[in-house]
Amino acid sequence: MASDHAVDVTTDHAAEIDKYVRIYITVFVALMVLTIVTVAVSRFHLPLPIAVSVALLVATIKGSLVACYFMHLISEKKLIYAVLAITAFFFAALMVLPAITHSNGFWIHGLHP
């Protein structure tokens, strides 16, 4: 009776490991495809703003896949998501701030009256 339970637990454990291995392989394949997309986009010689936008989009997707699956953030509590959202907000603010100040020349005109 005890050996039947041990076989069931071992079989369930092996099935669970197989499920995670399939997920990791799928994520790995997605990362490789996105890497190929990044290289392909660089070969198209797109206008710079479009090329940067596509590269940032692909990098964001790849970073999200790594964070969610390889760093196991997909199964974390809500506090982790709150910290991640705050970090993303400040990152976006730091990316937008130079673009805003550079486009109107505020930082240049403020130095020379």
Secondary structure, DSSP 8 states (H G I E B T S, - for coil): -HHHHHHHHHHHHHHHHHHHHHHHHHHHHHHHHHHHHHHHHHHTT--HHHHHHHHHHHHHHHHHHIIIIIS-GGG--HHHHHHHHHHHHHHHHHHHHHHHHHHHTHHHHTT--
